[in-house]
Amino acid sequence: MYSYLYSFIQKLILKKSLNSDAASLLKLLKVKNVIDIGCGDSDVLNYYKFEKNQKYFGYEAEGYFINKLKKKFKEKNILFFKSNINDIDFNKFNPKNSLILMIGVLHHLDDLSIKKFLSKTKEFKILSIDAVILPNQNLVTKILYYLDRGNYIRYLNDYKKLLVNFKYKLIHNRYLRLPYDHVMFFKNIKKTDINNLIDSNK
Ligand SMILES: C[S@@+](CC[C@H](N)C(=O)[O-])C[C@H]1O[C@@H](n2cnc3c(N)ncnc32)[C@H](O)[C@@H]1O
């Protein structure tokens, strides 16, 4: 269960929301369905207003978030489900028209769960943003990784081995007030779109 203290500390050190970048991608792609896995507080909804012909599906393993979100958002096209990633039925979506967001989620998942997820979502557009271990990393970054509750912050090469057919972009010191390295992995999305959203959204 996410503690209030943990969320509070996270908010204190956050300089820019990861979900604000995800929202910029939504503005660009205008997909019909957005599938936000491990949605937490569904922060992306603070940065992107869904049109009536679009749908948002937030999936989250912790019921605490889902109960809170269901009270806050009453729109018919904004839906929440208490669900583990392994139990999501991706067959109900048209992959060509659907974007999967995994913001800060991969480092909570073991390799097997990621492989199973990937086998079900080959044709989907996918954006992931997560922490990455790099050579000669700042000591502060290492301490933050140590304190993180996800057990699977990976080396870049280990992400690359898992996320076959994905492109990636390393991002340094963009989101936190402290030194930190993120990596964006994306699939069925143009690299120029990712570059543009990073450059235009500083
Ligand atoms: C670091 S938080 C990120 C939350 C949100 N995506 C954001 O950007 O604010 C990771 C979230 O993934 C959820 N999570 C972890 N493992 C999961 C799983 N196997 N299935 C679904 N959600 C999971 C956690 O409960 C947590 O809310």
PDBQT file of the ligand as one rigid body, heavy atoms in Angstrom, charges set to zero:
ROOT
HETATM    1  C1  LIG A 301       5.620   4.381  -9.390  1.00  0.00    +0.000 C 
HETATM    2  S1  LIG A 301       3.891   4.115  -9.378  1.00  0.00    +0.000 S 
HETATM    3  C2  LIG A 301       3.428   5.041 -10.829  1.00  0.00    +0.000 C 
HETATM    4  C3  LIG A 301       1.991   5.458 -10.834  1.00  0.00    +0.000 C 
HETATM    5  C4  LIG A 301       1.534   6.247 -12.063  1.00  0.00    +0.000 C 
HETATM    6  N1  LIG A 301       1.721   5.495 -13.296  1.00  0.00    +0.000 N 
HETATM    7  C5  LIG A 301       2.201   7.586 -12.137  1.00  0.00    +0.000 C 
HETATM    8  O1  LIG A 301       2.873   7.854 -13.125  1.00  0.00    +0.000 OA
HETATM    9  O2  LIG A 301       2.035   8.395 -11.214  1.00  0.00    +0.000 OA
HETATM   10  C6  LIG A 301       3.720   2.429  -9.928  1.00  0.00    +0.000 C 
HETATM   11  C7  LIG A 301       2.303   1.923  -9.867  1.00  0.00    +0.000 C 
HETATM   12  O3  LIG A 301       2.232   0.640 -10.465  1.00  0.00    +0.000 OA
HETATM   13  C8  LIG A 301       1.329  -0.157  -9.712  1.00  0.00    +0.000 C 
HETATM   14  N2  LIG A 301       1.653  -1.566  -9.972  1.00  0.00    +0.000 N 
HETATM   15  C9  LIG A 301       2.754  -2.249  -9.554  1.00  0.00    +0.000 A 
HETATM   16  N3  LIG A 301       2.720  -3.522  -9.975  1.00  0.00    +0.000 NA
HETATM   17  C10 LIG A 301       1.578  -3.669 -10.698  1.00  0.00    +0.000 A 
HETATM   18  C11 LIG A 301       0.971  -4.766 -11.387  1.00  0.00    +0.000 A 
HETATM   19  N4  LIG A 301       1.570  -5.960 -11.427  1.00  0.00    +0.000 N 
HETATM   20  N5  LIG A 301      -0.209  -4.566 -12.019  1.00  0.00    +0.000 NA
HETATM   21  C12 LIG A 301      -0.802  -3.349 -11.980  1.00  0.00    +0.000 A 
HETATM   22  N6  LIG A 301      -0.285  -2.268 -11.335  1.00  0.00    +0.000 NA
HETATM   23  C13 LIG A 301       0.886  -2.420 -10.696  1.00  0.00    +0.000 A 
HETATM   24  C14 LIG A 301       1.605   0.274  -8.276  1.00  0.00    +0.000 C 
HETATM   25  O4  LIG A 301       0.543  -0.074  -7.410  1.00  0.00    +0.000 OA
HETATM   26  C15 LIG A 301       1.782   1.780  -8.444  1.00  0.00    +0.000 C 
HETATM   27  O5  LIG A 301       0.576   2.474  -8.330  1.00  0.00    +0.000 OA
ENDROOT
TORSDOF 0
